[in-house]
Amino acid sequence: MEEMPKLSREQFIERMRIVFEESLGKVADAINDAPSGRVIAASEEPVRDLFTEFRRRAYELGLQMRIDAAEAAFSPSAVDTGRSRDAAGDQQAQAK
């Protein structure tokens, strides 16, 4: 089996940077919105959920970028060339 091309580390980081900054802003909001005397109890679960969502989005994007890199490296012309020749030969045979 051929090795899949790798995703661009730099592009992945760049695309996730916005999501990361949004997530950190929401973490700050969750901590600030928690009532005094209950900061940990009121913010811990929302913060955990935010990081769970961030982890999911990062993993999905990374997988998709790796798949996209593999698809971009795939040359369908080698496969299509054989089919095109067969189809052209069939058409010529039918025309006779």
C-alpha positions in Angstrom: 0.0 0.0 0.0 1.3 3.4 -0.9 1.9 6.0 1.8 -0.7 8.7 2.0 0.7 12.2 1.5 0.9 14.3 4.6 -1.2 17.4 5.3 0.6 20.7 5.5 1.4 21.4 9.2 1.5 25.1 8.5 -1.8 25.2 6.7 -3.5 23.1 9.5 -2.2 25.5 12.2 -3.3 28.5 10.2 -6.8 27.1 9.7 -7.2 26.1 13.3 -5.8 29.3 14.7 -9.2 31.1 14.3 -11.0 28.2 16.0 -8.5 28.1 18.8 -8.8 31.8 19.5 -12.6 31.6 19.4 -12.4 28.7 21.9 -10.1 30.6 24.2 -12.4 33.5 24.2 -15.4 31.3 25.1 -13.3 29.8 27.9 -12.6 33.3 29.3 -16.4 34.0 29.0 -17.3 30.9 30.8 -15.0 31.7 33.7 -16.1 35.3 33.9 -19.8 34.4 33.7 -19.5 32.0 36.6 -21.0 33.4 39.8 -18.6 34.4 42.6 -18.0 31.6 45.0 -18.8 29.0 42.4 -16.3 29.8 39.7 -14.9 26.3 39.4 -18.2 24.5 39.9 -20.0 26.7 37.4 -17.3 26.9 34.7 -15.5 23.5 34.7 -18.1 21.7 32.6 -18.6 24.4 30.0 -14.8 24.7 29.6 -14.4 21.0 29.3 -17.1 20.9 26.6 -15.4 23.7 24.7 -12.1 21.9 24.6 -13.9 18.6 23.6 -15.4 20.5 20.7 -12.0 22.0 19.8 -10.4 18.6 19.9 -13.1 17.1 17.6 -12.8 20.0 15.1 -9.0 19.8 15.0 -9.1 16.1 14.5 -11.8 16.2 11.8 -9.9 19.0 9.9 -6.6 17.2 10.1 -8.2 14.0 8.7 -10.0 15.9 6.0 -6.8 17.8 5.0 -4.9 14.5 4.8 -7.6 13.0 2.6 -7.6 16.1 0.4 -3.8 15.8 0.1 -4.1 12.2 -1.0 -6.9 13.1 -3.5 -4.8 15.9 -5.0 -1.8 13.5 -5.4 -3.9 10.9 -7.2 -3.7 11.0 -10.9 -6.9 9.8 -12.5 -5.5 10.1 -16.0 -3.8 6.7 -15.7 -7.1 5.1 -14.9 -9.2 7.1 -17.3 -6.8 6.6 -20.2 -7.5 2.9 -20.2 -11.2 3.4 -20.0 -11.1 6.0 -22.7 -9.3 3.7 -25.1 -11.7 0.9 -24.4 -14.7 3.2 -24.9 -13.2 4.5 -28.2 -12.5 0.9 -29.4 -16.1 -0.1 -28.6 -17.4 2.9 -30.5 -15.3 2.1 -33.5 -16.4 -1.5 -33.5 -20.0 -0.5 -33.3 -19.6 1.9 -36.2 -18.4 -0.9 -38.5 
